[in-house]
């Protein structure tokens, strides 16, 4: 599940930024709001998994920024940069 969750968060942020409608900072604010508002009692805000989610959000947002700059699909760019993980 953790690998899927990491991919989910990264892909979400990459697509948000790649759309060109949100900056990296705006996308990360959206991700932060998601973490704060999470109803999952096993994943409290600022808990370990929440911090991992926010890191994966940051990775995805930065990859989305690069994908936008290079005119490439965010999912393709993300997969090209996973390096065997």
Secondary structure, DSSP 8 states (H G I E B T S, - for coil): -HHHHHHHHHHHHHHHHHTTSS-HHHHHHHHHHHHHT---TTS-TTSHHHHHHHHHHHHHHHHHHHHHHTT--HHHHHHHTSTT-
